[in-house]
Amino acid sequence: MNANAQQKFDIAVPGTVNAVYGAVMKVVEAGPYKKVEPVHAMKMVSFRTGGSLMTWGQRWMVQVAIGIDGQPHVSATVTPRIGAAQFDAARIAKLANTFYQKVGIAAETV
């Protein structure tokens, strides 16, 4: 069993940091996320996703910052909460993919 099932994701999103952060917040506020805690000054938000049959859910830390390529990047660190962490890897990847798709769509409309 993997003791540290934490996963990290990072994508570049066209636009400004403020616009991309606005898109992230739009997705988070419209989604099924719990315990949303934004830190606007740092362009960061933390939240939880719900559990499933095999897990107790995940904790997310998402931040928007300029990457080394000069573009805004949305970086997410996702950590399984208590429970069957070994079953979380595929679920986290699926949740992250859906989250990033929604952020990309929201960034186009901001």
Long-range contacts (C-beta under 8 A, 24 or more apart in sequence): 1-85, 1-86, 2-85, 2-86, 2-89, 5-79, 5-80, 5-85, 5-86, 5-88, 5-89, 5-92, 6-77, 6-78, 6-79, 6-80, 7-77, 7-78, 7-79, 7-89, 7-92, 7-93, 7-96, 8-75, 8-76, 8-77, 8-78, 9-75, 9-76, 9-78, 9-96, 9-100, 10-67, 10-73, 10-74, 10-75, 10-76, 11-73, 11-74, 11-100, 11-103, 11-104, 12-67, 12-69, 12-71, 12-72, 12-73, 13-64, 13-71, 13-72, 13-73, 13-74, 13-103, 13-104, 13-107, 14-71, 14-72, 14-107, 15-72, 15-107, 15-110, 16-72, 17-43, 17-64, 17-65, 17-66, 17-72, 18-43, 19-72, 19-107, 19-110, 20-64, 20-72, 20-74, 20-103, 20-107, 20-110, 21-64, 22-110, 23-103, 23-106, 23-107, 23-109, 23-110, 24-62, 24-64, 24-74, 24-103, 24-106, 26-106, 26-110, 27-99, 27-102, 27-103, 27-106, 28-62, 31-99, 31-102, 33-60, 48-81, 49-95, 51-81, 51-83, 52-91, 54-83, 54-84, 54-87, 54-88, 54-91, 55-80, 55-81, 55-83, 55-84, 55-85, 55-87, 55-88, 55-91, 56-80, 56-81, 56-82, 56-83, 57-81, 58-88, 58-91, 58-92, 58-95, 74-100, 74-103
